[in-house]
Each structure stands twice: as C-alpha cells, then as structure tokens.
Amino acid sequence: MARPPFGSPEWLANFKEIVRTSKTTKEAVARLGYAHPSVVYYHLKKFDIERPRVWDERPSLREFMQRKIPAIIIPTTTGRRWVAGLTQGEGCIQARFYTRYNVTRLNIDVSMADPEPVFKFSDYVGLSRPSKPVKNHDWKPNWHKNVSGLRAFRVLKEIRQFLLGEKLKEAERALAFFAPYGTHSGCYGNRDIWPTPEFPWRTKRRGPWPGHIEATFSTSPLTLSAGPALESRALSNRSNLNLRWGVPDVIIPETDDRVWVGALFQGEGCTQTHYVKVSDSTTIDLAVRMTDPEPVFRFADLCGLSRPQRARKRPEGLQPIWATSVSGLRAVRVLREILPFLVGEKRREVERAFEVFDTNGYYRGRIFPIDVWPPEEFPLRRRRYYAPKSSDKG
C-alpha cells in the first residue's frame, strides 16, 4: 500500500495509526517506508504526537542487559542472613525513576561511614566495591552501594525470609510491585509504593498523621537475664557469677542466628560503657536502638533478654525509639559469638573491649567510652570529625 502524500489529511491519519499500532520504532519505520528512525521522531515532534511507551520497553535490550545477572545472587544461607541483618538496620528499599526509559526501578541502598561492611555487602550481592566515599554535609563521608533492577529484586527475594517488622512489609510490597524484573513502567515515588500511613517508620522525622495511634507492645516473659542492674552489683563473688546470674555458656547456639545478630549489630549496634557507683565498677554494654520494634525484639530473644515494654520518647518531630542492651558477662559471650561476623571498625571496637574489660565484662573503677575507644584510633564512632585539642598535639 502506497504512502499518502505528505501534508494531506490522509497522510497524518495514516501516520498516527501506524505509530499507534507499531510495537517498536523499527517496525514503524519499515511500515512507513522511511530510511531512518530520525524521520519518524521529527514528525512526532512536529505534530505533537506522544511517543508510544511500548517503544521504550525494548525487551531485547532488557534481556541483553540482564544476561550477566545470575538466577541466584547469594547462594549460601549464611550470606543471605548477613545481608538481611545489614539491610534490616542500614539498608533502604526504595524506588528510582529513569526519565529516559520512563521506568521506575527497585533499589536497595546501603550507606555507612565504615567502608568494610559496605565492601562485604558488595561482595555478597556480586557487585564491585565502591572506590571512594560520598560527601555527607558536615558529617563524615559515607561509603555507598546501590543494587538496582533485577539484581535488587532477586536479592530481596532471597533475604525476604530473614527480614522482620516494617522492613519485611516494605520488601513484600516491593516484590509485588516490581515483579518480575525489578522494574515498573511509569513514574512512581517512594510514597506511592510505601504510603506514610502504612509505613510510618521509613523516615526519622515525622509528626503524627490522621488516625495515628502510638503502638504499645506487651513484653514477653522474663527469660534468662537478671538485668544489667543486678549484674552490675553482683561483684563480691565472681567465682559463682554463672550460677547466680543464670548466664549460659552459649548465648546464641545457632550459627545462622549469630550471623543475623552480627550483621544487625554491625549496622545498628553500639559498644559502650556503664558505670555503677555502688560497686565502683564499669561494665561493658551492647545496645541496639531502632524505630521498628520487631528487630529489637528478635535481638532480645536471641540474646536471652526480656523484650522492652515500650518505646522511648525523643524530641518533638522524631519517632520514638525501641532499645535493648546486653551487659557484663552476657555481653562478653554474645560478642565472642558474633565476632567472626563483624568487620571493620566495629570488629576493632569489640577486640579493644576484650583487652580493657575482664572475662566477666567488668572494669574495676570508672572508665569512659572515650578512654576505651579514643577518637584518634576510632574516628568512625562519631558522625563528625574529631578535632584534637591543642594539648593532644603534644
């Protein structure tokens, strides 16, 4: 069939019909009898005709770009648990729109001041390690790694069973929305996929929304721990500490659970000290604080502690935070069990704690965190750079 002469009403109607019914640019060019796609693009712009979205999908290109993405990204259960634990604390599941292709892609982002966990995360998900940190306002630069598209979809699918609380809800929503290739046609923002009323803990700063009710969770029965207050005072007879405190020799018996606790502690845990005046002793503490209660509950269960009963209030505009801590002998044993799964500065902090505190997790006398972990040796314990005093410079 001959092409109608250019400029005639028949030509424009025929052009619009061919553009509408063609699945690719190449097909439209062939049906119109042009020598190059640029002629089609010229007419689309001249007559203000919207380019069909199906032309941007390019399934052959998608298959070509995805050919190197393996069907299984993280083959071992240990790796999946570690990635899940780090994602639970420091990972962010989000969407990113690409204007050129009119498509929204799934992204898993991990950002930390310590590069070693980010390097390990990169190794597990099969990507190259970042070569340099990213500036972070007045704070220390962050090391950042992003997993996108089909790879992110498969990683999320593999670690889903090890996620908890709101992060699990976010993952399930993402898997349903971005199935099966980790992309979704059109422009969508994070709040379109994860609306605030359903996912209130995605940001730290947020006031109450209509219909919001602050949740209060009931505590589980007391398990093995007598609590930090009792532990810090029971120093008179150290030979019977295990019997008196009920601290088992093995706190976390399963290796997979140690992996998860280690990865969560890598991102959200803090090693610190607590002084007890009545006994003039300082104990080592492991603290985990998060806005989502479920990971904190799981951490408490695995460490043999009672779950926190309520969230701690914070300044106006910040979400309440759930916190739990392990102290003394129990803390030492937990640290020894998760040490093989720690990396970077967090591992160095734990090793230094073993040098300073005794085998029961105590130090006779008063000692501050800055004495155990000096800023010059452990600069990543603080968000901003440590400026030494003139007296420290010698």
N, C-alpha and C positions, 0 to 999 in steps of 0.2 A: 504494500500500500504506500503510495507516494505521500511525502510530507506536504501539508498545505503550505501555500506561500506565506513567507514571513510577513507579519503585520495584519494579516486577515483575522477576523474573529474565529475562523475555524482553526487557525494555527495555534492561537492562545488556548482554546479549549482542548485541542489535541495535546498540547504541551503539558497542561495541568493534569490531564487524565493519565498520561504516560508517567509523569513524576509520581502521581499518587499510587499507581499500581505497580511500580518497579520496586524490587526488593533491595537493589544495590545501585550505586551510581553507574557502574559499568553496564548494567542491564539497560538503564535509561538512555545512556549514550548510544548503545547499539540500536535500540528501538527508534531513536530519533534520527539516526544516520549521521551523527557528528563524528569528527575525527578525534576530539579531545574533550575530557570532562570539564575543562575550563569554560567551554561554551555553555554548558548546562548551568554552571554556577553563575555565569554572567546573566543569563536570563532569569534565574531565580531571584537575583538581587534587583534587577531592573524592574521586574513586575511585582516585587514584594511578595514572593511566594515562599512559604515556610518550607525549609528542607525537611523531608521525612526523617523521623527519628530512627527508623529501621536502617537507614543508610549508615548510621554511626555505630550500630551494634557490631558489625564486621565479625561474624562468628569465626571465619577462617583465621583472622588475625588473633582473636582471643585464644583459639586453640594453639596457634603458633607461639604466642607469648607464654602460655601456661604449660608448654611441653616439658619444661625442666622442673616443674613443681611436682615432687613425688606424691603418691597417693597417701603415704604415711609420713608425716613430718617428724614426729617424736616417737621412735619405735619402742622405747623402754618405759615401764611404769614409773621407775624412779625419776626419769626425766620429765614425764608428764606431771608428776606430783610436785616436783620442784618448780616447774614453770607455773603451775596452778597456784602454788603458795606465793610466789613473787607477784603474779598477776593479781591475786587477791588483795595484796597490800599496795603495791606500787604500779600496777597496770591500769590502763584506762581503755575501755572498749568504746569506740566512737565511730562516727561516720565522716567521710570527707568527699565533697563534691568536686568532680573534674569537669570543668566547663567545656573543654574541647570535645569530650565524648558524651556529654550530657548524662553522666552516670555517677551514682554515689557508691563509694566503695567502703567496705568494712576495714577498720584499722584497729590494731592493738598496739598501744604505745606504752613504753616503759622508760621512765626518766629518773635518774638518780645522780647524786653528786659523786658517788663512788663508782668508778668505771668497771670494776671486776664483776659485780652481779650483772651488769648490762652485757659485758662480754660473754659471760656464761649463758645468759638468755639468748644471745645471738647465735651461739654455737648450737644450742638445743633446737632452735627453730630453723637452722640451716641457712643463715644469712651471714654476710661479712660483718666483722666488728666495726663499730664507728671509729673513725680515725681521729676525731677531735671533739671536745665538748661544745655545747651550745650556750651562748650567753644567757644569763638569767637575772636581769635587772641588777640590783645591788648585792644579790646573793652569789654564792659560788656557782660557777658554770655547771650545767647538768650534762651528763652523758645520756644520749637519747637513742633509742632504737624503735623503729616502726615496722610492723608486719602488716601487709596490706592485701586486699583482694582474696583470691582463692587460698593462698597460703594462710592468711589470717583465719579464714573460715575453717580450714582443716585443723589448725592449731586449736582453735576454740572448741571444735567438736571433740578433739582428743582430751582436752583438760576439763571439759564440762563436768564430768562426774566428780571432780575433786574441788569444785568451787562451792561456796556457801553463800547464804543470805542474798543480799541485793545483787552481788556480783553474779551469782548464778541466774537470777532473774534477768539481768542485763544480757547474759550470754544466751539464754534461751530465746529472748526477744530478737537478738541479733541473728541467731541461726535460722529463725523462722523468716525474718525479713530479707536476709541476704542470700537465702538458698537459691540455687545450688552452687553458684560460682563466686560468692562473696561480693557480689555487686547487685545494684538495683537501679533500673532505668529511671531517670529524672533526678530532680534536686530535692534532697531531704536533709534537714538539720538534725542535730542530736536530740532536740526536744520533740521533734516529730516522731522519732522512733522510741525514745525513752522519755515520755512526758513527766514533768515535775511531780504531779500528784501521785503517780505510780512509782517513781524512782526518786525519792526525796534526798538520798544521800550521795547523789552524783557530784554535788558541789559543796564546799565547806561553808560558804556564806549564803544563807537564805533565811528569810523570815518565814513565819507561819503562813500557809496558804488556806483558802476557804475549805472548811471541812477537816483540817488537820487536827489530829488528836495525838498527843505525845504518848508513845507506847511505853509501857512498863512491863518488864518481863519477870516472871517468878523465878526464884532461884531453885536449883536442883539440890537434893540432899547433900550434906557435907560429906566429902569423900575421905581422902587420906591426910589432908593437911590440917595442922592445928592452927595455921595462920601465922603471918610474919610477926605479930605482936608477941605470941608465945615463944616462937623460935628465938627471937632476939633477946629474950630474958633468960632462956634456959642454958646458961653457960657454966654453971657451977660444976656439973659432972659430965664432961664431954665424952667419957667412955661409954655412956649409955644414951647418947643422942638418938641413935637409930630406934631404940626401944621406946624412948619417951616421946619422940615426935611422930612415930609411925611412918617414917620416910623409908620406902622400899629401896632396895639396892638398885633396881632398874625402874625408872620412872616411865619411860616410853618403850615398851618391849618390841613393838613392830618397827622395822626399818623404814617402811613406807611412811608411817606416821612421823618418824624423825625427820624424814626428808621434807614433809609438808611444814612441820613446825620450824625447821631450819630456814626454809625459804620465806615463810611469813615473818619470822624474826629478822631475817636479812633486810626486809623492807620496812616493817612497822615496829620492830622491837628496839629496846634501848637497854643497855647495861649501865647501871647506876649504883649509887651507894645510899645507905640509910643509917643514920647514927641513932643509937639507943642510949640515952643519957643514964638510965638507971644501972646499966651494966658497963657503961663506958666502953662500948664496942660498936664497930661499924660492920654492917652486913652488906653483902652483895645482893643486888636486886635485878630481876629481869622484868621489864614492864612492856606490855603491849597495849596500845591505845588506838581505837578506831571508832568511827561514827556508826558503822554497821555492827550490831551486837553478835551476829552468828559466828564470824571468825574468832571473836574473843571468847565466846562460849566454847567453841571447839578447842581452842588453845588451852583453856582452863581444864576441860575434861581430860585432854591428853596428858597434862602436867599434874593431874590428881588434885585439882583445886576446886573449890566451890565456885559456881558462876556468880558474877556480880549481879546484884539485885536491881540496880537502877543506873541510869546514865548520869554522868557528872555534868553539871551546868557549866557553861562557858560564857564569855562576854556576849552581849547582845549582838545578834547577827550571825553568830557561829552556831553550828549544830552541836547539841550535847554529845559527849564522847563516852564510850564504854571502855573501861580499863580493868586490867587484872595484872597481878605481879607475882613472881616467884622469888622467894628469899632463902638465904642461908644454905643449908645442906642440899635441899631440894633444887635450888637454883644451880649449884655446882654440878649436880648429877645431870640435870637437864642440859646444861651447857656442854658437858663432856659427851653426851649422846648426840647432840646436833652439830658439834664442832666439825665433823667431816663434811658437812653440807653447807658450811659457811665459807665465804670468800672475801677477799679484800680487807678493808679496814675493820669490818665487823668481826672478822676472824682474829685480827690482831688485837682488838679490844678484849676479846674473850681470853686469848693467850696471856695478855698482860694481867687480867684479873686473876688468873690461876697463879701468877707469880706473886701478887700482892696479898691475896686472901689465903687463909689456911684451908685445909681439906674440907672443913665444915662450912666454908663460906664466910668466915669472920676475920676481923682485924681488931686486935686489942688497941683501944684508943680511938680517937676521932680522926677521920681522913675524908677528904672531899673528892668528888669526881675529878676535879682539875688536878689533884695530886696523883691520882691513879692513871689518868689519861691526859697528860699535858697537851695543851693546844699545839705546841710545836711538833709533837710526834703524831697527834691525832687531829689534824685540822678539819676533817670532814664531820666531826661531831657537832659542829656549829654551822649554821646556814651561811653566816657571813664570815669573811676572813678575820683571823685573829691578828690584832695589831699588838706586838710585844711592847711592853713598857721600856722606857729608857734604861731602867735598872737591869732588865733582862738581857740587854745587848752587851752587858759587860763594861 
